[in-house]
Amino acid sequence: MTRRGGPGGGSPSLEHPRRNTEVTDDTRRAEAEEATASHQPDRLPTPEEQDSADAHQADPEVARHARDMNRVGAEARGEGRVP
């Protein structure tokens, strides 16, 4: 088995010099433009997909559970807290 990395099998990320991770003004402009761009689906649903969606009824119990879990998550304090 060949170990990757530096001498002694160090981290593979150390094989490459550090890259500049500073956010540039060009990046900020591109992100702002993307955030305000309209988003469209890449295609319309097939007739079978549309029929399936139209026939499906959302379960009110699932919606209630999702609301409860969002509330629990919003009120959680500290990392890794389990209610």
C-alpha positions as CSV (number, residue, x, y, z in Angstrom):
1,M,0.0,0.0,0.0
2,T,1.4,3.4,-1.0
3,R,0.9,6.2,1.4
4,R,0.2,9.6,0.0
5,G,1.5,12.9,1.3
6,G,4.9,14.1,2.4
7,P,7.6,12.1,4.1
8,G,6.1,9.8,6.6
9,G,2.7,9.8,4.9
10,G,1.6,13.3,5.9
11,S,-1.5,15.0,4.6
12,P,-2.0,15.0,0.9
13,S,-3.0,18.7,1.1
14,L,0.6,19.5,2.0
15,E,1.8,18.3,-1.4
16,H,0.5,21.5,-2.9
17,P,1.5,25.1,-2.0
18,R,-1.2,27.1,-0.3
19,R,-3.7,28.7,-2.7
20,N,-4.9,32.2,-2.3
21,T,-8.3,32.0,-0.7
22,E,-9.1,35.7,-0.5
23,V,-12.4,36.6,-2.1
24,T,-11.9,39.0,-4.9
25,D,-14.2,41.9,-6.0
26,D,-14.9,39.9,-9.2
27,T,-16.1,37.0,-7.1
28,R,-18.3,39.2,-5.0
29,R,-19.8,40.8,-8.1
30,A,-20.4,37.4,-9.7
31,E,-22.1,36.1,-6.5
32,A,-24.3,39.1,-6.2
33,E,-25.4,38.8,-9.8
34,E,-26.1,35.1,-9.4
35,A,-28.1,35.8,-6.2
36,T,-30.5,38.1,-8.1
37,A,-30.7,36.1,-11.3
38,S,-34.0,34.4,-12.0
39,H,-33.8,30.6,-11.7
40,Q,-35.6,28.4,-14.2
41,P,-35.9,24.6,-14.4
42,D,-33.8,23.0,-17.1
43,R,-36.9,21.3,-18.4
44,L,-40.6,21.0,-17.9
45,P,-41.9,17.9,-16.1
46,T,-42.9,15.0,-18.3
47,P,-46.7,14.2,-18.4
48,E,-46.0,11.2,-16.1
49,E,-44.2,13.4,-13.6
50,Q,-46.9,16.0,-13.7
51,D,-49.7,13.4,-13.2
52,S,-47.8,11.9,-10.3
53,A,-47.4,15.3,-8.6
54,D,-51.1,16.2,-9.2
55,A,-52.2,12.9,-7.7
56,H,-50.1,13.2,-4.6
57,Q,-51.6,14.6,-1.4
58,A,-49.3,16.0,1.2
59,D,-49.6,14.3,4.6
60,P,-50.6,16.9,7.3
61,E,-48.8,14.9,9.9
62,V,-45.6,15.2,7.9
63,A,-46.1,19.0,7.6
64,R,-46.7,19.3,11.4
65,H,-43.5,17.3,12.1
66,A,-41.5,19.4,9.8
67,R,-42.7,22.6,11.6
68,D,-41.9,21.1,15.0
69,M,-38.4,20.1,13.9
70,N,-37.7,23.6,12.4
71,R,-38.8,25.1,15.8
72,V,-36.6,22.7,17.7
73,G,-33.6,23.4,15.4
74,A,-34.2,27.2,15.7
75,E,-34.2,27.0,19.5
76,A,-31.2,24.7,19.9
77,R,-28.2,26.3,21.6
78,G,-24.7,25.0,21.4
79,E,-23.1,22.6,18.9
80,G,-24.3,19.1,18.8
81,R,-27.2,19.6,21.2
82,V,-29.8,16.9,21.0
83,P,-33.3,17.8,22.3
